[in-house]
């Protein structure tokens, strides 16, 4: 057995304490160095939100930006409404700032970053599939055939951004989720800018009447639920969601008992469209010179619906006018009888 002196044990203990203190000192220095040098990595929005949610930490709170496609100049806010952003399509837990601003991935943000970042190319980074579907849609094909300007992503999506945030200006960053009731409501308005006739017809059916009351949740279909979001095709196309081949599948997503008879309903009734009635009258007027057009118009389910609607409104008008006239005559007769009774009582008194 080997015995150590008391002095050697004390020295041993002191040397261990020194090593422990030195290790602690190195740890503190490392933490301090990391605190002084802020590096941004994918999967962390903290460093971005630390500055962009606090005006006093931003060197510039607003900047003038030029759209790389349209050349439009607008003033954009550098502030981020964190609470609103987290409810949007881009604010989920699996989406990060550097997914769009890729040049900041791994950047040292100790002294901030350069004031002008590269414009974000949404299509190249994330939305290449929707862009391809859109370019193959009837929208683009027909507009090119008629030499019209093809709508860009912003023409439809720019109006779908939140405007009730502290940032004031709308931004693609705030595009809400597709399930958001406000998003669904605004898509109806966006489609109506070009498709006013179909929008009026939509307001005449059960779906549109409910949405006009403000109910735009997922229980009530809006335009893109039936027609698709980006790859919108003409109903004559076999791949169209509202074509003969797929209409039963589309309706069946909400109506479990939908069958062949169910899908024959008229989605966009023209019962209140005066131009359709004018076309019907012109077809009847020119029936001898153009009998084929007359047959086509008369066989159109819209025509049958319009005729039934006119007859229905006629019956209502006749019923209420007759009831009103009957009530008026009864009232006049009551006044006449009361006047006669009063005259007889006056004669008896004399």
C-alpha positions as CSV (number, residue, x, y, z in Angstrom):
1,X,0.0,0.0,0.0
2,X,1.3,3.4,-1.0
3,X,0.7,6.4,1.2
4,X,0.8,10.0,-0.1
5,X,1.7,12.9,2.0
6,X,-0.9,15.5,3.0
7,X,1.0,18.2,1.1
8,X,0.9,16.2,-2.2
9,X,-2.8,15.7,-1.9
10,X,-3.4,19.4,-1.4
11,X,-1.3,20.2,-4.4
12,X,-3.2,17.6,-6.5
13,X,-6.5,19.2,-5.4
14,X,-5.4,22.7,-6.3
15,X,-4.2,21.7,-9.7
16,X,-7.6,20.0,-10.4
17,X,-9.4,23.2,-9.3
18,X,-7.2,25.2,-11.7
19,X,-8.0,22.9,-14.6
20,X,-11.7,23.2,-13.8
21,X,-11.6,27.0,-13.6
22,X,-9.7,27.1,-16.9
23,X,-12.3,24.9,-18.6
24,X,-15.1,27.2,-17.3
25,X,-13.2,30.2,-18.5
26,X,-12.9,28.7,-22.0
27,X,-16.6,27.9,-22.0
28,X,-17.5,31.5,-21.0
29,X,-15.2,32.8,-23.8
30,X,-16.8,30.6,-26.3
31,X,-20.4,31.6,-25.4
32,X,-19.3,35.3,-25.5
33,X,-17.7,34.8,-28.9
34,X,-20.9,33.2,-30.2
35,X,-23.0,36.0,-28.7
36,X,-20.9,38.6,-30.4
37,X,-21.0,36.9,-33.8
38,X,-24.5,36.1,-35.0
39,X,-24.5,33.6,-37.8
40,X,-27.8,32.8,-39.7
41,X,-28.4,29.2,-40.6
42,X,-31.4,27.4,-42.2
43,X,-34.0,26.4,-39.7
44,X,-33.7,29.5,-37.6
45,X,-35.8,32.6,-38.0
46,X,-34.7,34.1,-34.6
47,X,-31.9,36.4,-35.8
48,X,-34.2,37.8,-38.6
49,X,-37.1,38.4,-36.3
50,X,-34.9,39.9,-33.6
51,X,-34.3,42.9,-35.9
52,X,-37.3,43.0,-38.3
53,X,-39.9,43.1,-35.5
54,X,-38.3,46.0,-33.7
55,X,-38.1,49.4,-35.5
56,X,-35.3,50.7,-33.2
57,X,-33.0,47.9,-34.4
58,X,-33.5,48.5,-38.1
59,X,-31.2,51.0,-39.9
60,X,-34.0,51.5,-42.5
61,X,-37.6,50.7,-41.8
62,X,-38.8,51.3,-45.4
63,X,-37.2,50.8,-48.8
64,X,-38.2,51.5,-52.4
65,X,-38.3,48.2,-54.5
66,X,-38.5,47.6,-58.2
67,X,-40.4,44.6,-59.4
68,X,-38.0,42.6,-61.6
69,X,-40.8,41.6,-64.0
70,X,-43.2,44.6,-64.2
71,X,-40.7,47.3,-63.3
72,X,-43.3,48.7,-60.8
73,X,-41.8,50.8,-58.0
74,X,-43.3,50.7,-54.5
75,X,-42.3,51.4,-50.9
76,X,-42.0,48.3,-48.9
77,X,-41.8,48.1,-45.1
78,X,-38.9,46.1,-43.6
79,X,-40.9,45.4,-40.4
80,X,-42.5,42.0,-39.9
81,X,-45.7,41.5,-38.1
82,X,-44.7,38.2,-36.4
83,X,-48.2,37.3,-35.1
84,X,-49.8,37.7,-38.5
85,X,-46.8,36.1,-40.3
86,X,-47.2,32.9,-38.3
87,X,-50.8,32.5,-39.6
88,X,-49.8,32.8,-43.3
89,X,-48.8,30.2,-45.8
90,X,-45.1,31.2,-45.4
91,X,-45.2,31.4,-41.6
92,X,-45.3,27.7,-40.8
93,X,-42.9,25.8,-38.6
94,X,-41.2,24.2,-41.6
95,X,-40.6,27.4,-43.5
96,X,-37.7,29.8,-42.9
97,X,-36.6,33.2,-44.1
98,X,-33.5,31.8,-45.8
99,X,-35.7,29.6,-47.9
100,X,-36.5,32.7,-49.9
101,X,-33.5,34.9,-49.1
102,X,-31.0,32.2,-49.8
103,X,-28.0,34.5,-50.0
104,X,-28.3,35.0,-46.2
105,X,-27.9,31.3,-45.5
106,X,-24.8,31.1,-43.3
107,X,-24.2,34.8,-43.3
108,X,-22.6,36.6,-40.3
109,X,-25.2,39.1,-39.1
110,X,-23.1,40.7,-36.4
111,X,-23.2,44.0,-38.2
112,X,-26.4,43.3,-40.1
113,X,-26.4,42.4,-43.8
114,X,-26.1,44.4,-47.0
115,X,-29.1,46.7,-47.6
116,X,-30.1,45.3,-51.0
117,X,-30.8,41.6,-51.3
118,X,-31.5,39.8,-54.6
119,X,-35.2,39.8,-55.7
120,X,-36.8,36.5,-54.6
121,X,-37.7,34.2,-57.5
122,X,-40.8,32.4,-56.1
123,X,-41.1,30.2,-59.1
124,X,-37.6,28.9,-59.2
125,X,-37.3,28.4,-55.5
126,X,-40.6,26.8,-54.6
127,X,-43.5,27.2,-57.0
128,X,-42.2,25.6,-60.1
129,X,-45.0,23.0,-60.3
130,X,-47.9,25.5,-59.9
131,X,-46.2,27.7,-62.5
132,X,-46.0,24.9,-65.0
133,X,-49.6,24.0,-64.4
134,X,-50.6,27.6,-64.9
135,X,-48.7,27.9,-68.1
136,X,-50.6,24.8,-69.4
137,X,-54.0,26.1,-68.4
138,X,-56.8,27.5,-70.6
139,X,-56.1,30.9,-69.2
140,X,-52.7,31.3,-70.8
141,X,-53.6,29.4,-74.0
142,X,-56.7,31.5,-74.8
143,X,-55.2,34.8,-73.9
144,X,-52.2,34.2,-76.1
145,X,-54.5,33.2,-78.9
146,X,-56.3,36.5,-78.5
147,X,-53.0,38.5,-78.1
148,X,-53.9,39.6,-74.6
149,X,-51.5,40.1,-71.7
150,X,-51.2,36.9,-69.6
151,X,-51.9,37.5,-65.9
152,X,-48.8,37.1,-63.7
153,X,-48.8,35.4,-60.2
154,X,-49.3,38.8,-58.6
155,X,-52.3,39.7,-60.7
156,X,-54.2,37.0,-58.7
157,X,-52.2,36.6,-55.5
158,X,-51.3,40.2,-54.7
159,X,-54.9,40.9,-53.6
160,X,-54.9,37.9,-51.3
161,X,-52.4,39.3,-48.8
162,X,-53.3,40.6,-45.4
163,X,-53.8,44.3,-45.1
164,X,-54.6,44.5,-41.4
165,X,-51.0,44.2,-40.2
166,X,-48.7,46.8,-38.7
167,X,-46.7,46.7,-41.9
168,X,-49.4,48.7,-43.7
169,X,-48.2,47.7,-47.2
170,X,-49.3,44.4,-48.7
171,X,-46.5,41.9,-49.3
172,X,-46.3,38.4,-50.9
173,X,-44.9,37.3,-47.6
174,X,-48.3,37.6,-46.0
175,X,-50.3,35.4,-48.4
176,X,-52.7,33.5,-46.2
177,X,-53.2,29.7,-46.3
178,X,-55.7,28.3,-48.8
179,X,-57.9,27.2,-45.9
180,X,-58.2,30.8,-44.6
181,X,-61.7,32.2,-44.9
182,X,-60.4,35.6,-46.0
183,X,-58.2,34.0,-48.6
184,X,-61.2,32.0,-50.0
185,X,-63.4,35.1,-50.0
186,X,-60.8,37.2,-51.9
187,X,-60.3,34.5,-54.6
188,X,-63.9,34.9,-55.6
189,X,-63.4,38.6,-56.0
190,X,-60.1,38.1,-57.9
191,X,-61.9,35.7,-60.4
192,X,-64.8,38.1,-60.8
193,X,-62.5,40.8,-62.2
194,X,-62.3,38.9,-65.5
195,X,-65.3,36.5,-65.2
196,X,-68.2,38.9,-64.2
197,X,-70.8,36.9,-66.1
198,X,-69.9,33.6,-64.4
199,X,-69.6,35.4,-61.1
200,X,-73.1,36.7,-61.4
201,X,-74.3,33.2,-62.2
202,X,-72.4,31.8,-59.2
203,X,-74.2,34.3,-57.0
204,X,-77.5,32.8,-58.3
205,X,-76.8,29.3,-57.2
206,X,-76.8,27.8,-53.6
207,X,-73.0,28.0,-53.2
208,X,-72.7,31.6,-54.2
209,X,-75.7,32.7,-52.1
210,X,-74.1,31.3,-49.0
211,X,-70.8,32.9,-49.7
212,X,-72.5,36.2,-50.3
213,X,-73.6,36.1,-46.6
214,X,-69.9,35.9,-45.6
215,X,-69.5,32.1,-45.0
216,X,-66.4,31.2,-47.0
217,X,-65.0,28.4,-44.9
218,X,-64.1,25.0,-46.5
219,X,-67.7,23.7,-46.1
220,X,-68.8,26.0,-49.0
221,X,-67.1,25.7,-52.3
222,X,-65.5,28.8,-54.0
223,X,-64.2,29.0,-57.5
224,X,-60.9,27.1,-57.2
225,X,-62.6,24.2,-55.3
226,X,-64.5,23.2,-58.5
227,X,-62.3,24.6,-61.3
228,X,-58.8,24.0,-59.8
229,X,-56.2,26.4,-58.6
230,X,-53.6,26.7,-61.4
231,X,-54.3,24.2,-64.1
232,X,-57.7,25.5,-65.0
233,X,-59.0,23.9,-68.2
234,X,-62.0,24.4,-70.4
235,X,-64.9,22.0,-69.6
236,X,-64.4,20.4,-73.0
237,X,-60.9,19.2,-71.9
238,X,-60.9,15.6,-70.6
239,X,-58.7,16.6,-67.7
240,X,-60.9,19.5,-66.6
241,X,-62.3,19.1,-63.1
242,X,-65.7,20.3,-64.4
243,X,-65.7,18.2,-67.6
244,X,-67.9,15.3,-68.3
245,X,-65.2,12.8,-67.3
246,X,-64.4,14.3,-63.9
247,X,-67.5,16.3,-62.8
248,X,-68.9,13.4,-60.8
249,X,-65.6,13.1,-58.9
250,X,-65.4,16.8,-58.3
251,X,-68.9,17.1,-56.9
252,X,-68.5,13.8,-55.0
253,X,-65.8,15.4,-52.8
254,X,-68.6,17.3,-51.0
255,X,-71.7,15.4,-52.0
256,X,-71.2,11.8,-51.1
257,X,-74.4,10.7,-52.8
258,X,-73.8,12.6,-56.1
259,X,-74.8,10.6,-59.2
260,X,-75.2,11.2,-62.9
261,X,-78.5,13.0,-62.4
262,X,-77.1,15.2,-59.6
263,X,-74.3,16.6,-61.8
264,X,-76.8,17.8,-64.5
265,X,-77.6,20.8,-62.3
266,X,-76.7,24.3,-63.7
267,X,-73.7,25.7,-61.9
268,X,-73.9,29.3,-63.2
269,X,-77.6,30.1,-63.7
270,X,-78.3,33.0,-66.1
271,X,-81.8,33.7,-64.7
272,X,-80.9,37.3,-63.9
273,X,-78.7,38.0,-66.9
274,X,-80.6,40.3,-69.3
275,X,-78.1,39.7,-72.1
276,X,-79.1,36.0,-72.2
277,X,-82.7,36.9,-72.6
278,X,-81.8,39.2,-75.4
279,X,-79.9,36.4,-77.1
280,X,-82.9,34.1,-76.6
281,X,-85.3,36.7,-78.2
282,X,-82.9,37.3,-81.1
283,X,-82.7,33.5,-81.7
284,X,-86.5,33.3,-81.8
285,X,-86.7,36.4,-84.0
286,X,-84.2,34.9,-86.5
287,X,-85.5,31.4,-86.2
288,X,-86.4,31.1,-89.9
289,X,-83.1,32.4,-91.2
290,X,-81.0,30.5,-88.6
291,X,-83.0,27.5,-87.4
292,X,-79.9,25.6,-86.1
293,X,-79.0,28.4,-83.7
294,X,-82.6,28.4,-82.5
295,X,-82.5,24.7,-81.8
296,X,-79.2,25.1,-80.0
297,X,-80.5,27.8,-77.8
298,X,-83.8,26.0,-77.0
299,X,-81.9,22.8,-76.1
300,X,-79.7,24.7,-73.7
301,X,-80.6,23.9,-70.1
302,X,-80.1,27.6,-69.3
303,X,-83.1,28.4,-71.6
304,X,-85.4,25.9,-69.8
305,X,-84.3,27.3,-66.4
306,X,-84.9,30.9,-67.6
307,X,-88.4,30.1,-68.9
308,X,-89.3,28.4,-65.6
309,X,-87.9,31.3,-63.7
310,X,-89.9,33.8,-65.7
311,X,-93.1,31.7,-65.2
312,X,-92.3,31.4,-61.5
313,X,-91.9,35.1,-61.1
314,X,-95.0,35.7,-63.2
315,X,-97.0,33.4,-60.9
316,X,-95.7,35.2,-57.8
317,X,-96.4,38.6,-59.4
318,X,-99.9,37.6,-60.3
319,X,-100.6,36.0,-56.9
320,X,-99.4,38.9,-54.9
321,X,-100.9,41.6,-57.1
322,X,-104.3,39.7,-57.1
323,X,-104.1,39.4,-53.3
324,X,-103.2,43.1,-53.0
325,X,-106.0,44.1,-55.3
326,X,-108.4,41.9,-53.4
327,X,-107.3,43.4,-50.0
328,X,-107.6,46.9,-51.4
329,X,-111.2,46.3,-52.7
330,X,-112.2,44.8,-49.3
331,X,-110.8,47.8,-47.5
332,X,-112.7,50.2,-49.8
333,X,-115.9,48.1,-49.3
334,X,-115.5,48.3,-45.6
335,X,-115.1,52.1,-45.7
336,X,-118.2,52.3,-47.9
337,X,-120.3,50.1,-45.6
338,X,-119.1,52.1,-42.6
339,X,-120.0,55.3,-44.3
340,X,-123.5,54.0,-45.2
341,X,-124.2,52.8,-41.6
342,X,-123.2,56.1,-40.3
343,X,-125.6,57.9,-42.7
344,X,-128.5,55.7,-41.7
345,X,-127.9,56.3,-38.0
346,X,-128.0,60.1,-38.6
347,X,-131.3,59.8,-40.5
348,X,-132.9,57.8,-37.6
349,X,-131.9,60.4,-35.1
350,X,-133.6,63.1,-37.1
